[in-house]
Amino acid sequence: MGIYSNTWPNGLLEVNRDNLILHDETMKKNYEFYKDDVDRIKIIKIFPIIGYGVRIYHHKKDYSDKIYFWFVGIRFARMLSALKDAGWRVN
């Protein structure tokens, strides 16, 4: 179904123990994933500080095949810690 990509601050990745919610402020849409929906979350690094993101590998048929969330800034490490602390598989 294609690629979906969003970047903070236009998007927000809400991290919980049971689910992830990607809020798209531009399109006023939410993408919700439960742990059973997600195979893994891969760290993507393109440029130091400004080019960090994650790809959510999932099997929800009604969402784009490739979903990326980019995080601009030095708070990327905090987001990764939140994902790992909540029990999500990140590599």
C-alpha positions, -999 to +999 in steps of 0.1 A: +000+000+000+030+023-002+049+045+022+038+067+050+063+090+067+058+117+093+082+139+113+080+156+147+065+182+153+039+176+126+035+141+140+036+126+175+045+090+184+027+081+216+043+051+233+025+028+257+030-007+270+002-021+249+001+001+219+017+028+197-002+057+183+012+078+155-007+111+155-006+129+122-014+165+129-014+176+093-039+150+080-058+147+114-054+110+114-041+084+139-023+051+132-026+027+161-006-004+165-009-031+192+020-053+201+004-082+181+004-059+150+042-050+151+069-074+141+097-050+150+108-014+151+140-006+133+162+024+141+171+045+110+201+069+112+208+091+082+225+122+096+237+128+132+211+147+153+188+157+124+183+123+106+170+098+131+139+078+128+122+045+132+105+022+108+075+002+121+074-033+106+038-044+109+011-066+093-019-043+094-035-046+060-053-013+061-020+007+067+009+016+044+034-012+041+063+011+051+056+034+080+084+058+092+085+083+120+114+108+119+126+126+149+145+158+144+167+168+174+186+153+203+155+138+220+157+107+198+175+088+225+146+095+249+121+082+224+141+050+220+143+045+258+106+050+261+100+023+234+124-002+251+111+006+286+076-002+274+087-036+260+088-029+223+113-047+202+137-021+188+169-028+169 
